[in-house]
Amino acid sequence: MALLLRRFRWLLLAIVFIFVTYSLFGDVKSTFEKPAIAQPDGESAKLPTDPTIPGSGEEAWAFDLERDGLNYGLSNGQCESAFPDLYQELDRARDFLLNQNRRIKETDLKLDAKGDYTGLQHGEFHAMISNGELYVIKERKGEPDRSRGLAALANMYRAITALPDPRSLPNIEFIVDIEDQAARGEKDPKRIRWAWAREEKNEWLWVMPDFDGWSYPDDGVGSYTQFREDVLEIENEFSNGWDGKEDKLCWRGSLSVNRKLRTALVEASMGNDWNDVEAIDWHNRSNILDMRDFCRYKYVAHTEGNSWSGRLRYLHNCNSVPVVHKLNYIFHYHPLLKDSGPQQNYVKVNRDWSDLKAQMDGLLADPDRARQIAQESTKVFRDRYLTPAAEACYWRRMIHNWRAVMDFEPRRYETKKDGTKVRRGVSWERFAFRQNQSFEHGFFEPDGDNDDDDDGSK
């Protein structure tokens, strides 16, 4: 009888052990389990469900600037909760194509040929995201400097790889146009590209974050994250906050770009006590002001350049009042600008600056109103919608929205003329380090493919 009891006890312990083990680890998935690839039926537009969405049963999550401002890997639910108004331009672009019953076909994704445009050729990057990896299929060099395109792709790559599983993103294929005016000289008015900005009348362009979100091409400014750190140091110098700053309107810029608009600003400011508006001559580098030092002024003026100007995102990092003329170009966070009401976050003036004096006199006479505008600008832009975390969320939403209008699955492989099956494009990790010549094998040789008829970097 004792022997029987001992055997029963061991059997009971074994059953308990199996039950506890299954309870603890039964839901764990294999490390190598591969997520389903999104299909080209529009279903990928539905973002994956997320337990961090407030009201879903989990403890509600709220965005905290100090904790989350540099978190490039926020979940879909967190992105939606933290930046609910950020995606208006992306949703517009998606809905416009769907309402036109227009889907992106593989044949749409061709770089410009010589007969497609007049004037200077645009710089373009034909790229693909496949199984969570970024590939550059082909580059067409043109205007302007290619470093802008590299900055955009690097920024996108960071947004992709910050996810716990980048393969959760849908597979897409697209073309980036790095010209300031993506439609300039183009013969097809319905040409679709990813661009820095668009004119309001052009609804075919998809607006991506500009290259400044990675880094301005000037060592004096550095990376966007570095610039934000520099600004906070300057803001901390003013113990009285906005009230302790220079009581003037500040602007610097070249008159060789958008000359009529910018000259009008200089002339409208002349002779006023609040004037610190100066033109820059890049040949002798006169009147240059470090970007972060604009934040020492209560009022900062913004002008468009060849099209939009990336200057505004830097000014929006200041606890200052942005004074902005009527804009012709729409950039990725443009819908967040408010020129009136309790949430006013900038002061809008006529495009010819004819009412600048009246606007400035009004601000100087009512510092409480001016201070409130500066604080609202800081709250909306610097502390939320222009954080690096917000930009990463925008990139990923752009990927999802673009997939919703595609009608094909990007090809991972192609067959060469000799019948060899090869991967399409070059992985971003390799592409980013390509150079004209390599000495890797002990002698100078071309670094990469230089045949314009084949895929790859040029």
ABEGO torsion letter per residue (X at the ends): XAAAAAAAAAAAAAAAAAAAAAAAAAABBBAABBBBBBBAAGAAABBBBBAABBGAGBBBBBBBAAAAAABAABBAAAAAAABAAAAAAAAAAAAAAAAAGBBBBAAABBBBBAAABBEBBBBBBBBBBBGGBBBBABBBBBOBBAAAAAAAAAAAAAAAAABABAAABBBBBBBBBABABAABGBABAABBBBBABBBAABAABBBBBBAAAABBBBAAAEBAAAAAAAAAAAAAABAAEAAABBBBBBBBEBAABGAAAAAAAAAAABGBAABBBBBBBAAAGBGBBBAAAAAABABBBBBBBABBBAAAAAAAABBBBBBBBBBABBBAAAAABBABEAABABBBBBAAGAAAAAAAAAAAABAAAAAAAAAAAAAAAAAAAABAAAAAAAAAAAAAAAAAABABBBBABBBBAAGBBBBBEBBAAAAAABBABBAAAGBBBBBEBABAABBEBX
